[in-house]
């Protein structure tokens, strides 16, 4: 772990999207040291704390419900 932290300290983190919460909110994980970040309400990257994990879970649930409702509405209107 110390070698990966040293690598990230020297070269910087190598973040990849680990989870797409909504179109605008994503979670990122460093491939080397496994540090996790998310986007806040201003679009800035911040550390993924348990509080933000909970917020992202709620956001994801609301977003998915809305997308399902919109999909059903589109399907039902295209039938008529």
Order of alpha helices (4+ residues) and beta strands (2+ residues): alpha-beta-beta-beta-beta-alpha
